[in-house]
Amino acid sequence: MRLLIITNLASGLGEGAVYDFVRSFAEDGDEAVIRYSDGDTDLRTFLADADRFDVVVASGGDGTISMVTYLLADTGIPILPLPTGTANLLALNLMSPTEPHALAQMLRDGRVMDFDLGEVALSSNDRLGFLMMAGAGYDASIMKDAEAGKRFWGQMAYFTSAVANATPQVARFKLILDGEDVACEGVGVLIVNFAKIQFDVPVIHENKPRDGLFDVVVLRTKDAYGLIPALFAAILDRSGDFPTRADAFSVFQAKEVSVDADPPLLMQFDGEASGHLTPFSARVLPKAARFVVSEECVRAYS
């Protein structure tokens, strides 16, 4: 088997999991080509010959994996996410192992599934892809402030940042959902593809990243404390009770979404704060991402 491995040297703790993976996977006749980036290299140059390989292994955090996946959208090239970032939410949602030997065995098993991918168009006319969520407002502020502490605190950096941003900016949102205008107010908007966030908490009741639709979540509270009841409700989802999110969330579904905010708000993509501000639009690319997955993932999403 021929593997093209794209690894982000700046992701996570830099523990060398990619080398453990290669040692676990390699057998007689295999080939593994590793290409390194510290975040500055344009990954298009790394992926220009991706069709010459059997599988592309994307090693890094959710942002790195999302970028590789977007560049390979609709090519049918299988991608193995190798989670070496801080939160590794895609691995959580795909129910993939994180240990390199188990990932090597999963690749040998050869199961693949196709999932939806999101594409964002910015006011600058630039386009970006996302797998998990894109958002603006409170979530982006958390990502931005957590950046400095992720290497030391890990996932707890997000919790610390959430507490520090207890009174986020309230904005008036103008949404266009598949051509229908919606006006509302809150502290943030999330465009959701995969629904589970840190600590296995689902933002919405059902995770359907293969249905060709986004879940659009408006955080309607005036401050972070108003989200606490919704957080507890989300935790209880795992017990199968599916309680209401009360008045904290408004949830819509759409294939295409436009978001404008007054005042303009900072944006994030798959957990990475950006320098971009609203407005933006997003559309679903149905089943454009092909991943190597576990047996548990196949059972859950078939």
N, C-alpha and C positions, 0 to 999 in steps of 0.2 A: 504494500500500500504506500502511496506517495502522499505525504503530508506537507502542507505549507503552513508554517506557524508564524503568526504575527503577534509579537509580544511587546507590551508597553512597559518599559523599564521604570516608569514613574508611578505605576499602579501599586496600591496597597503597601505592603511592608517589604517588598522586594526579596522574598524568601527563597526564590529559585524553584518554585513549584513546576515551572515549565521543564526544567531538566529532569526532575523526578518523573514527570509524565512521560518524557521521551524514553527514559531508561525502562519504565514499566511497559511501554507499548512496543518498543522495537523488537522485531524478529528478523530472521534471515530474509534478505531481499527487500526490506522496507527502505524508504528514503524519507528523511525529515529535513526540510529546509527552514531555518529559523531566520526571520528578519526582525530587526530591533528598531524601536522608536522610543524616544523620550517625550513624545507628544508634539514634536516640531515637524517631523517628516510627514509629507502628504501621503497618506496610506494608499492613494490611487497608484502610486509608483510601485508599491509592494504587491498589489493585487492585479497588475496588468496581465500576468500569465496564470492567474488562479485556475483557469480552465484546464491547465495541464496537470493538476493535482486531483487526487480523489476526494480529499477533505481539506478544508481550511480550518485551522485551530486558531481561535481568537483568544489570546491570553491577556487579561487585564481586568479592569473594572467594568461596570455596566456601560459606561460611556464609550470605552474602547470597543467592546463587543457590538454595541449599537452602531458605531461608525463602520465597522467592517461589514456588518449585516446590511446596512443601507447601500454600501458600495457594491454589494453582491446581490441586491434585490432582483428577484425574478430570473436569476441565472440558473436556478436548480442546483447550484453547488452546495453540498452539505457543509454546515458550519458546526464545529464543536466548540461551545463556549467553555473556556478554561478559566474559572473564576479566581482571580488573584487580586481583586480590589478590596474595598473596605466593607461594603454592604452586600455585594453579590446578589442582588435581588432577582436577576434573571434566573440564576441557578435555583433560587428558592421557588420561583413560580413554575419552572420546568421540572421541579422535583428531581434535580440532578444531584449526584454526589459531588462533593468538593475535594475529596482526597484523590491525588493523581492516579494511583493504581486503579481505583474504582472507575475513574473516567476513562482510563485506557481500556479496561474491560468493556465498558459501555460502548466505546467506539468499535471494538472488535465485534460486538453483538450486532451492530449495523442497523439499529432502528432509526428511522428519520420521520419527522412530521413537519408540515408546513404551517406557519403562523402568520397572522397579520403583522404589518409593519406600518408605522406612522410616518408621514412626511409633513414637515412644517415649511411654510413659505413666509419669510420675514418681509418687513416693509422695505428692506434693502434689495429685495428680489432674490436674496440667497435662499437656498433650500437645504434643510437638514433632516436627518432621519432620527426616529426614536422607536424604541421597543417597548419600554415600560410606560412612561408617562412624560408628557410635556406640560408645563404649567407656568403660571405667572402669579406673582404676589407673595403670599406668606411662605409657600413651599420653597420658592426661589431664594427668599431671604435666609431661610434655614440652611439651604445648601451652600450659599455664599459664605455665611459666618462659620459653618462647620469645616470649611476647607482647610484652615490652618491647623485644626486639631485632629484631623482624621488619622494621621500617621501615628500620633501618640495615644489618642483615646479610642480609636476605632469607631464602632457604631455609636458609642456614647457621645461622640462629638455632635451628632444630630440632636440628641436629647438636650444637651447643654445649650445648643443654639436655639432650640425651640423655646426653652425657658427664657433665654435672653431676649427673644423677640415676642414677648407676651402681648404687646400692644401693636400689632402690625397695621400698616396703612389700609384704611377702608376705601374702596373704590366703587364707582358705578360702572357696571359692565354692560356692553352691548354685544350680544351674541347673535350669530346667524347660524342656525342649525338646519342643514339641508334646505336652505332657502327661507326658513321661518325665523323671524326676529324675536328675540327674547331679551328683556331688560331686567336687570337685577342688581343687587348690591351685596358686597362682601369683602373678604380679605384675600381671596384667591380663587383661581380657576384651575382645575386639573383635567387634562385630556388623557383618559385612561385606556390602555390596551391590556397590559397585565395588571392585576388588581392588588397583589399583596405587597406590602411595604415592610419596613424593618420589624423584627420580632414576629413575623408570620401573621401580621394583622391585615385583613382585607379592607380596602377602602370602600368597596361596594359588596353587595351580597354574593354575586356570582361572577366568577372569573371566566370570561369567554373571549379569549384572544384569537379565535378562528372564525368569528361570526360576521366579519366584514363591517363591524360597527365599533365606534368609540363610545365609552361612557364619559359624559361630560359632567364634572362635579364642581358645583359652585360652593365655596366655603362661605356661608352666609352670616357668620357671627361677626360681632364687632371687635372681639379680642380672642386671644388664644384660649382663654379659660372656657369660652362657650363651646369649644370643640371637645371638651372632656367627656360629656355624655355620649357624643358620637364615637369617641375613641373606645369607651367601655362597650358600646353596642357592637363595634367592629370586633373587639376581642371575643365577645360572646358568639359571634358568627361561627367561630371554630367549633362550638358545641352543637351547632345545628339549630339554634334557637332563632336566628335571623331577626333580631329585634329591630325596631325602627331607629333611624338616625335622628329622629325628632326634627327640630327646625334648623339644625346646624348645617345640613347638606341639602342642596337641591340637585337631583340627578336627572340628566337627559341622555338620549342616545342619538347619534348621527353619524353619517359617513363623512360629511364635510362640515367643518366648523370654522367660523371666523370669530376672533376675540378682539375687542377694543376695550380699553379701560381709561377712566378719568379719575385721578391722574394716571399717566402711563406707569406700568409696573415692570419690574425685572422678571426675566424669564429663566427657566431651567429646562434641561433636556436630560432625561434618564439620570437624574441626580447630580448633574453638573451645572452649576450656575454659569450663566453666560453674560456677556456684556450687552445683550439685546433687550430691548423694551417692547412692550405691546405698541401697536397692534400686530397680530399674526393670524395666519390661517393654517388649518391642518386637514389632511385627508388620509383616509385609510388606503393602503396598498394591500388588497386582500391576498392572504397566503403567499406573500412575496418572500418570506424568510424560511429557509429550510434548515432545521437543526437536527443534530444527532441527539437522541433523547433516551431516557430510561424506560423500562417496561411500565413503571408506575405512571410516568407522564402519558404514555399511550393509553393506558386505562382511563386516566382522568379526563383527557381531552378528545377521545375518539367519539 
